[in-house]
Amino acid sequence: MRLYHKAFYFLVSFFEPLAPHKLLISLTRQHFIFPCYHAVSDRNPLHLKHLYLVKDTRQFRKDLDFILRYYQPVNVFELISIVRSGNIPKKNLFFLSFDDGLTEFYHIVAPILLEKGIPCTCFLNSAFIDNKDLFFRYKASILLETIRKTNIKSDLWKKIEQWFSDNNLSIKGYKRELLKINYSNKARLDELAEIMDFSFKDYLQKIKPYLTSHQINELIKKGFTFGAHSIDHPEYRYIPFNEQIKQTLESIDQITGTFNLNYRVFSFPFTDYAVSRQFFEEINKGNSIDFTAGCAGIKHDSIKNNIHRIPMDEYELDGRSRIKIDYFYYLIKSVVNKNKIIRE
């Protein structure tokens, strides 16, 4: 998120308690919201610790209670019907989703949602199901924590320091440097792990951060729905057009085929920022995808079946503040007619 977005959210957080939520809905006429999360946990797993605000169960329940006070939940099939018709109902609705297919969805999130009667769609990276591999940003978070706990006078620290020097990186800003590593140079993280004698394979087997196929099938039987979130989580604006298509269609085909799903939905990893109209035209040939989902908050899109969700674990805000601030942002952007993404 760009710096001015963060500054805006910080500034508006002082004023949002003064505005009744019903008034914000009325002023914006935005009755349908799409909150999304990554995980909920009463501990902070190493692979998430330096990346997301992981809400605990109390905070998550509080978020849901606020949302349920103003909105009615819809499931993926109802959303598909709405997207196809193009007619947004006037009543207040919400569609809940989780990205990355993490194990907390099975152990923590699903029981809470079943208790409250809330449907939910979980978007999966096809390469990570059954803990076959690990998202490169999760690797960075794990290594950050491992470095943080390393004695700076140890031989291991000297090896780490040498690796940073060899890669023209600053050991003093190791957190910033590791989090700057992207999809194209993610192999650096495996190199560093080898130097540190850290095994991501062992971590996957011990911690099991991702859902297994068995757990996914269990959740399907309980009414939860699943979509694709790319093969292995690249940021689309940094990969070639053909790779964007491959990451999208192959992940959808694998997940719908493996779990015998009669719907095809996809959420973009990271963001859909700078994804072209040509991309959407290509993947939507034959109307083969029911909808795609970005994370631009309360916003419209020139692609009719691309929805935008509110990332609920992006800032240190409770659900009430996070959603209300997005309404404020929508109002301000409406003044300059910037509430719609126009694809070129």
HUJO-V509527 format. One record per run of one state. SS is the DSSP state (alpha for helix, beta for strand, coil for the rest). FROM is the first residue (numbers start at 0). LEN is the number of residues. If there is no record, write none. Layout:
ss = (SS | SS)
from = (FROM | FROM)
len = (LEN | LEN)
//
This chain:
ss = (coil | alpha | coil | alpha | coil | alpha | coil | beta | coil | beta | coil | beta | coil | alpha | coil | beta | coil | alpha | coil | beta | coil | alpha | coil | beta | coil | beta | coil | beta | coil | alpha | coil | beta | coil | alpha | coil | alpha | coil | alpha | coil | alpha | coil | alpha | coil | alpha | coil | alpha | coil | beta | coil | alpha | coil | beta | coil | alpha | coil | alpha | coil | beta | coil | alpha | coil | alpha | coil | beta | coil | beta | coil | beta | coil | beta | coil | alpha | coil | beta | coil)
from = (0 | 2 | 12 | 15 | 18 | 20 | 28 | 31 | 33 | 34 | 37 | 39 | 40 | 45 | 49 | 54 | 55 | 56 | 70 | 71 | 73 | 75 | 85 | 92 | 94 | 96 | 99 | 101 | 102 | 103 | 116 | 120 | 124 | 128 | 131 | 135 | 148 | 154 | 166 | 173 | 180 | 182 | 185 | 186 | 195 | 199 | 207 | 209 | 210 | 212 | 221 | 224 | 228 | 235 | 238 | 240 | 258 | 264 | 267 | 276 | 283 | 284 | 287 | 290 | 294 | 299 | 301 | 305 | 308 | 309 | 311 | 318 | 335 | 339 | 341)
len = (2 | 10 | 3 | 3 | 2 | 8 | 3 | 2 | 1 | 3 | 2 | 1 | 5 | 4 | 5 | 1 | 1 | 14 | 1 | 2 | 2 | 10 | 7 | 2 | 2 | 3 | 2 | 1 | 1 | 13 | 4 | 4 | 4 | 3 | 4 | 13 | 6 | 12 | 7 | 7 | 2 | 3 | 1 | 9 | 4 | 8 | 2 | 1 | 2 | 9 | 3 | 4 | 7 | 3 | 2 | 18 | 6 | 3 | 9 | 7 | 1 | 3 | 3 | 4 | 5 | 2 | 4 | 3 | 1 | 2 | 7 | 17 | 4 | 2 | 3)
//
